[in-house]
């Protein structure tokens, strides 16, 4: 998503924050080997932009609270019922 976001910004699009929407995934945001090097080569100013965003993070407390709530959830049930309401 980083590369797509930077490509769209290069075309004049704008990334905005929607305070009423949140998308979360446990594994999202973990770069694969070589991803950060590829981003740095393609988008040399990306690290500075990222550092600026992190330093000015207006939602730091909200994200920390959300992370605490997420961490407190029980693990997903790998054997959940196939059909809702048919727990036998």
C-alpha positions in Angstrom: 0.0 0.0 0.0 2.9 2.4 0.6 4.0 2.2 -3.1 0.4 2.7 -4.3 -0.1 5.6 -2.0 3.1 7.3 -3.2 2.2 6.7 -6.8 -1.2 8.2 -6.3 0.4 11.2 -4.6 2.7 11.6 -7.5 -0.4 11.8 -9.8 -1.8 14.6 -7.6 -4.1 12.5 -5.4 -4.1 13.2 -1.7 -4.0 10.8 1.3 -6.5 11.9 3.9 -7.4 10.7 7.4 -11.0 9.6 8.0 -11.6 9.9 11.7 -14.7 7.6 11.5 -13.1 4.7 9.7 -10.4 2.3 10.7 -9.0 -0.8 9.0 -6.9 -3.2 11.0 -5.2 -6.5 10.2 -2.7 -8.2 12.5 -0.2 -8.9 9.6 -0.7 -5.7 7.6 2.2 -3.4 7.6 5.0 -5.9 7.9 7.4 -5.4 5.0 8.9 -8.4 3.3 12.7 -8.7 2.9 13.9 -6.0 0.5 10.7 -4.0 0.5 12.1 -1.0 2.4 15.2 -1.0 0.1 13.0 -0.9 -2.9 10.8 1.9 -1.5 13.9 3.9 -0.7 15.3 3.5 -4.2 12.0 4.4 -5.9 10.9 7.1 -3.5 14.1 8.7 -2.0 12.1 11.3 0.1 9.9 8.6 1.6 11.9 8.0 4.8 11.8 11.8 5.6 8.1 11.9 5.0 7.5 8.9 7.2 9.7 10.3 10.0 7.8 13.6 9.8 4.5 11.8 10.0 5.6 9.7 13.0 7.0 12.7 14.8 3.8 14.7 14.3 1.4 11.8 14.8 -1.8 13.4 16.0 -3.5 10.1 16.6 -0.8 8.5 18.7 -2.9 8.2 21.9 -5.9 6.8 20.0 -3.8 4.2 18.3 -2.2 3.2 21.6 -5.6 2.8 23.1 -6.8 0.8 20.2 -3.7 -1.4 20.4 -4.3 -2.1 24.1 -7.9 -3.1 23.3 -6.7 -5.3 20.4 -4.1 -7.0 22.6 -6.7 -7.8 25.2 -8.9 -9.8 22.7 -8.8 -13.5 23.0 -7.2 -15.5 20.2 -9.5 -16.4 17.3 -11.2 -19.7 17.6 -9.7 -21.9 14.8 -12.7 -24.3 15.1 -15.5 -21.8 15.0 -18.9 -23.1 13.9 -19.3 -23.3 10.1 -22.8 -22.0 10.3 -23.9 -19.3 12.7 -26.4 -20.4 15.3 -25.7 -24.1 14.9 -23.5 -24.6 18.0 -24.1 -28.2 18.9 
